[in-house]
Amino acid sequence: MSMEVGLRRMRENLRLRSAGKPPERRLGGEAKLSLLIHFFFQFGASMSGVFLNLYLWRLTGDLWINGMYNIINYAVSAAAFMLGGWIVKRTDRMYSYRLGLLLISLFYICVVFAQERVVEWYPLFAVFGGISGAFYWVGYLVLMYDVSDDRNRIHYMAMNSIFFTLAGLIGPALAGRIISVNEELHGYIIVFGIAFLMFLLAAAGSLKIKAKPAKHRTYYIRHTFLIMRRESNWSRALWGFMTLGLLQGIMLFLPNILLYQVMPREDHIGYMSVLFSLITIAMGMIISKYARESMTRLYLWISGAGLIAASALLVMGLQLWTVICFMVVYSFFAPLQGNTISSYYYRLIGKLPLRGNFRVESLVIREIFLNAGRVISITALITFLDNVEGRQLAYILLAGAVTQLLLPVLIRGRRAVAEGGKKSLNG
């Protein structure tokens, strides 16, 4: 039996199995393909992005440089999201998506050639990384909305989390092993080279998804403030994403630095990442099977309390057991929070004015608010933190975790979403 026939039968079996599932657990072909492509992307990102911050830390030992790199990255990303949104509206989400993948590939090949000179040029690399990531994510976020619907979106988001984390499980362990068996910092360069190949593979896979040019190409970003005033639910959700960024910004680059302080070996850090990823995958499976739209606010209360409990562990001191316990608890509750608010937001933007033609703009604005929260939290961290080993870090993290209790206050229930969008700019 040829490979082509075997693949055809496999696809047919998957189609038949999917047909027997209830609507809320049924995913289309493009939805499944988008998950596979994102797996390759995250595999490369988990190998490279996680260790890029540690690479800068190893070269300098300076939290300020790490912090400034991420501040520049997220600030530029906010502006690049607006440009990426314009590309999506004028062409199609796949053009921004593929451009982002190609730019990210180019970014990491530049890191390979620059090697230790990355420190000298880190502001330029931060700008390049911010633009590349923004183009990818604006395309992918719109694609996520297009390949799912209100019935299966919670299931799709949970499966996305599982694929995302599965790649994050394999990537860091492999990267840590590669780094540990190579002398000095040569292993980092090998890892960045492998990541470059993964991004190219993801870009090639994206060619399998057909472009669907938008029928309405007007970019309605100028109506943002008007819609915020008229749609209070949407406005509150945006402030919720800024709140989310107040903790997420720190957690996107700090965990590996924390782990390196208590276990200064990259391979051990990679193996611990496997443990944290397994916990996140388990949580994603639970969400996929049991999550209900009607319990959005309860999930946010529970996750907020869990994140506070995790951060409180570090107040006892920066030790091996406190850092590991902190990461274990965080890995359990963070996906519950992220999936819940993202699913809520996707339901919400379907009710906004302009009859569905504002979905790209709503995703762009969401990322601007989220990145603003990230920039605020990282700025606070590098401003008030004297050294990584002191208790100041624990208190800053705890303060960020406490702010997460604002999320269920800002997010309204299912009935408010169902009743939203009755006002329209079109009258």
Disulfide bonds with the S-S distance in Angstrom:
none
